[in-house]
Structures are given as C-alpha cells and as structure tokens.
Amino acid sequence: MASISEPVTFREFCPLYYLLNAIPTKIQKGFRSIVVYLTALDTNGDYIAVGSSIGMLYLYCRHLNQMRKYNFEGKTESITVVKLLSCFDDLVAAGTASGRVAVFQLVSSLPGRNKQLRRFDVTGIHKNSITALAWSPNGMKLFSGDDKGKIVYSSLDLDQTYVL
C-alpha cells in the first residue's frame, strides 16, 4: 500500500538582499582593492554559511537576523566548501583551496553548553583543494575530500577540545 506523502510547498524567489548587503563586495589590502567572490554556501534551519575568496566565512543567524564573520588565521585563501551541522552544538566546517580544514563550534544559548566560539584545525593532511565535507549525524566525525581524491576521516571530541 502506498503511503501518502506530505504536500510540497513552493516559495517565491527571494534575492536575500539583507544577507548580500552584509557581505562586502571589495576589501582594501594596502593600496590594492580586492574583489570579494562568494565561493561556497550551505544552509540549515538556523544558519546560512557563505565562504569567500578572501578566506572569510560569513555566518548569518536566521533567528537573530545577525551576520557574524570568522576567518582563517594567517594567509587569506579562498574557502572552497562549507558544511553546517546542528546537533548538540552548532558546528561549521570550512575547507580551503590549500587543503586546510577548520571546524568552528558556535556559541550556544543553552545552559551548560559552549559559551565562547572555539575553533579546531585539521592541518597537514590535505595538500590540495578541499572539495567536499560531510558530518556524521552526532557531529563527532568529519569527512573531508580533496580534488585529488583523498578522503580523510577526522574524529572530534569537543568536550576534550581536540581533533584526531
């Protein structure tokens, strides 16, 4: 017997000007003006994450209507992929063109949860551009893949503050 599926609701196209206006189109670096390209995107019910060509991760909170910026320390390199996860903690993983992967554990308003932003780096494993990121449902495993076909499994223990 066939089951009845829920009806699909289509929504009208919305250009998200409030989001795009919060991201600069150019930045000044010394005497040069550098164009900012949006290079990666992921969404969930709580956030919209946008990666950029200047190594800046823009995270828009849908509930607070607030934009936050996170960056990779050091060299500004293009973010090639971002992946959000909402479970016990809100997590964002971002991969770059040089093979760096960073995990951001976002601040939680829940009692007993994370009260400050924490960042974990997965470095020295990928030598090429990150093309894919995938979370396990509980947020304890992160899989990353690069453009040469290398896939890496990283185990995260957020309570112990390390990445294996």
Phi, psi and chi 1 to 4 in degrees:
 res  aa     phi    psi   chi1   chi2   chi3   chi4
   1 MET       -  130.4 -178.4  175.0 -157.7      -
   2 ALA   -76.8  139.1      -      -      -      -
   3 SER   -88.6  152.6   63.7      -      -      -
   4 ILE   -88.8  124.3  -60.5  171.4      -      -
   5 SER   -89.0  158.5   63.2      -      -      -
   6 GLU   -67.5  145.3  -67.4  -67.9  -42.1      -
   7 PRO   -67.7  145.6   20.7  -27.9      -      -
   8 VAL   -90.4  130.0  176.1      -      -      -
   9 THR  -101.0  121.9  -56.0      -      -      -
  10 PHE   -93.6  140.6  -69.1  100.8      -      -
  11 ARG  -114.9  151.2  -63.9 -169.0 -179.9  167.9
  12 GLU   -69.8  146.8 -172.0  174.1  -49.4      -
  13 PHE   -59.2  134.1  169.8   76.6      -      -
  14 CYS  -130.2  125.2  178.0      -      -      -
  15 PRO   -74.4   -5.9   23.1  -29.2      -      -
  16 LEU    57.0   45.4  -58.2  176.5      -      -
  17 TYR   -58.6  -36.2  -70.1  125.9      -      -
  18 TYR   -60.2  -32.6   58.4   90.3      -      -
  19 LEU   -79.7  -48.7  175.8   72.9      -      -
  20 LEU   -65.7  -34.1  -66.1  175.0      -      -
  21 ASN   -70.3  -19.6  -70.1  -23.4      -      -
  22 ALA   -83.9   -8.3      -      -      -      -
  23 ILE  -107.7  125.5  -60.7  172.8      -      -
  24 PRO   -67.1  147.4   24.4  -31.9      -      -
  25 THR   -88.1  -21.7   56.5      -      -      -
  26 LYS  -143.4  152.9  -68.8 -178.3 -179.3  178.3
  27 ILE  -128.1  158.0   62.7  164.1      -      -
  28 GLN  -102.4  125.0 -163.2   70.4   28.7      -
  29 LYS  -127.1  100.2 -167.7  167.0 -171.3  175.9
  30 GLY    68.8 -125.9      -      -      -      -
  31 PHE   -95.2   -2.1  -67.4  113.3      -      -
  32 ARG   -96.6  146.7  -63.6 -178.1  -27.7  173.6
  33 SER  -105.6  124.7 -179.0      -      -      -
  34 ILE  -111.9  129.8  -60.0  172.5      -      -
  35 VAL   -74.7  136.3  176.6      -      -      -
  36 VAL   -97.3  120.4  176.5      -      -      -
  37 TYR  -103.9  141.5  -64.3  101.7      -      -
  38 LEU   -87.6  120.5  -54.7 -178.6      -      -
  39 THR  -115.2  -14.8   55.9      -      -      -
  40 ALA  -152.1  151.2      -      -      -      -
  41 LEU  -149.5  138.8  174.5   73.7      -      -
  42 ASP  -150.0  148.7 -166.0   26.0      -      -
  43 THR  -137.6  155.9   64.3      -      -      -
  44 ASN  -147.3 -170.0   64.7   17.8      -      -
  45 GLY   -66.4  -22.5      -      -      -      -
  46 ASP  -103.4  -33.3  -60.1  -37.8      -      -
  47 TYR  -135.4  158.7  -63.3   99.1      -      -
  48 ILE  -123.7  121.1  -60.8  173.6      -      -
  49 ALA  -108.4  131.4      -      -      -      -
  50 VAL  -129.6  124.6  179.9      -      -      -
  51 GLY   -94.0  155.4      -      -      -      -
  52 SER  -131.8  168.8   69.9      -      -      -
  53 SER   -74.9  -10.2   59.1      -      -      -
  54 ILE  -102.4   11.3   57.9  167.9      -      -
  55 GLY    80.3   16.1      -      -      -      -
  56 MET  -103.4  133.3 -169.6   70.4   69.6      -
  57 LEU  -103.3  122.4  173.1   66.8      -      -
  58 TYR  -103.6  126.7  -61.6   94.5      -      -
  59 LEU  -123.4  113.5 -169.7   65.5      -      -
  60 TYR   -99.9  122.2  180.0   78.7      -      -
  61 CYS   -87.7  118.6  178.9      -      -      -
  62 ARG   -70.4  -29.7  -67.7  176.3  164.1 -172.5
  63 HIS   -77.5  -37.8  -60.1  -65.6      -      -
  64 LEU   -96.8   -6.6  -59.4  174.6      -      -
  65 ASN    51.7   50.7  -64.7  -33.6      -      -
  66 GLN  -134.3  136.7 -161.3  173.2   45.0      -
  67 MET  -102.3  133.4  178.5   71.9   80.8      -
  68 ARG  -121.5  150.5  -62.3 -148.4 -175.4  -92.3
  69 LYS  -118.3  135.8  -60.9 -175.2  -72.8 -172.8
  70 TYR  -131.1  144.4  -54.9  104.9      -      -
  71 ASN  -133.9  162.5   66.4   -9.3      -      -
  72 PHE   -84.5  129.2  -76.8   82.9      -      -
  73 GLU   -69.6  146.1  -67.7  172.7    0.7      -
  74 GLY    92.5 -134.0      -      -      -      -
  75 LYS   -62.6  136.4 -166.3  170.8  124.2  178.4
  76 THR   -85.8  112.0   58.3      -      -      -
  77 GLU  -129.6  153.4   52.0 -166.5  -31.4      -
  78 SER   -64.6  133.6 -178.0      -      -      -
  79 ILE   -84.0  123.8  -66.4  176.1      -      -
  80 THR   -98.7  -22.9   54.5      -      -      -
  81 VAL  -155.9  143.1   63.3      -      -      -
  82 VAL  -131.3  149.6  -66.4      -      -      -
  83 LYS  -143.9  124.2 -167.7   66.3  176.3  169.7
  84 LEU   -95.1  154.3  -68.4  163.5      -      -
  85 LEU  -149.0  130.0  177.2   69.5      -      -
  86 SER  -114.1  114.8  -72.1      -      -      -
  87 CYS  -141.3 -123.9   57.1      -      -      -
  88 PHE   -63.8  -39.3  -60.5  112.5      -      -
  89 ASP  -124.1  154.2  -66.3  -61.5      -      -
  90 ASP   -86.3  125.6  -70.3  -40.6      -      -
  91 LEU  -125.1  146.2  -58.0  170.4      -      -
  92 VAL  -132.4  128.5 -176.3      -      -      -
  93 ALA  -111.1  141.7      -      -      -      -
  94 ALA  -136.7  136.3      -      -      -      -
  95 GLY  -117.1  149.9      -      -      -      -
  96 THR  -116.6  173.3   68.2      -      -      -
  97 ALA   -67.8  -23.0      -      -      -      -
  98 SER   -94.7    0.7   69.1      -      -      -
  99 GLY    99.6    7.0      -      -      -      -
 100 ARG   -81.8  144.8  -68.2  175.7   65.6 -171.7
 101 VAL  -129.3  131.8  175.8      -      -      -
 102 ALA  -126.1  143.4      -      -      -      -
 103 VAL  -116.9  127.2  174.7      -      -      -
 104 PHE  -108.6  124.5  -63.1   92.7      -      -
 105 GLN   -97.2  115.1 -177.7 -176.5   14.5      -
 106 LEU   -79.5  159.9  -55.9  178.0      -      -
 107 VAL   -67.2  137.4  174.7      -      -      -
 108 SER  -113.5  141.0  175.2      -      -      -
 109 SER   -87.6   -5.0   59.4      -      -      -
 110 LEU   -74.3  143.9  -62.2  173.6      -      -
 111 PRO   -65.4  136.8   14.5  -20.5      -      -
 112 GLY    82.4   -0.4      -      -      -      -
 113 ARG  -100.9 -175.2  -61.8  -49.6  -59.2  165.5
 114 ASN   -59.8  124.8 -167.4   38.1      -      -
 115 LYS  -104.1   -4.1  -63.4  -60.9  177.7 -157.1
 116 GLN  -142.7  152.9   66.1  179.6   14.0      -
 117 LEU   -64.2  133.9  176.2   75.0      -      -
 118 ARG  -125.7  142.9  -63.8 -170.3  -26.9 -173.6
 119 ARG  -124.3  137.0 -169.9  179.2  106.6 -160.2
 120 PHE  -123.8  136.3  -55.2   91.3      -      -
 121 ASP  -109.2  136.9  -69.3  -44.6      -      -
 122 VAL  -109.6   99.9 -179.2      -      -      -
 123 THR  -122.4  160.5   56.2      -      -      -
 124 GLY    77.1    3.8      -      -      -      -
 125 ILE  -102.2  -53.3  -62.4  172.0      -      -
 126 HIS   -87.9  138.5  -70.6  -73.6      -      -
 127 LYS  -109.8   -5.7  -57.1  -73.2 -173.4 -116.5
 128 ASN  -124.6  173.5  -60.8  -63.2      -      -
 129 SER   -59.9  131.7  179.4      -      -      -
 130 ILE   -75.4  129.3  -55.8  -61.5      -      -
 131 THR  -115.4  -16.8   56.6      -      -      -
 132 ALA  -150.7  143.9      -      -      -      -
 133 LEU  -135.3  141.7  -66.9  168.9      -      -
 134 ALA  -145.9  135.6      -      -      -      -
 135 TRP   -98.4  149.3  -74.0  103.9      -      -
 136 SER   -75.9  157.6   65.9      -      -      -
 137 PRO   -57.8  -30.5  -25.3   33.7      -      -
 138 ASN   -92.0   -2.2   64.9    2.1      -      -
 139 GLY    78.2   11.6      -      -      -      -
 140 MET   -94.3   -9.2  -65.5 -175.4   73.8      -
 141 LYS  -130.8  137.6  -62.3  174.1 -172.4  168.7
 142 LEU  -127.6  128.1  176.2   67.0      -      -
 143 PHE  -107.7  132.0  -62.3   89.5      -      -
 144 SER  -128.3  142.5   55.6      -      -      -
 145 GLY  -129.9  146.1      -      -      -      -
 146 ASP  -114.5  177.1   63.7   31.1      -      -
 147 ASP   -75.0   -3.8   63.4   -2.2      -      -
 148 LYS   -99.1    3.0  -64.3  -68.1 -175.0 -168.2
 149 GLY    93.5    1.5      -      -      -      -
 150 LYS   -76.9  129.0 -174.6  175.5 -170.6  177.4
 151 ILE  -116.4  131.7  -61.8  171.7      -      -
 152 VAL  -122.2  135.2  173.8      -      -      -
 153 TYR  -103.3  122.9  153.5   69.4      -      -
 154 SER  -115.7  131.6  -58.1      -      -      -
 155 SER   -98.9  126.5  177.7      -      -      -
 156 LEU  -110.2  131.6  -75.6   81.1      -      -
 157 ASP  -121.9   92.8 -170.7  -17.3      -      -
 158 LEU   -68.5  -25.5  -58.9  173.9      -      -
 159 ASP   -74.6  -28.8  -64.8  -34.0      -      -
 160 GLN   -96.6   -2.6  -61.5  -63.8  -37.0      -
 161 THR    57.3   50.6   67.1      -      -      -
 162 TYR  -150.5  162.9   64.2   85.1      -      -
 163 VAL  -122.9  131.4  176.3      -      -      -
 164 LEU  -100.4      -  -66.0  176.7      -      -
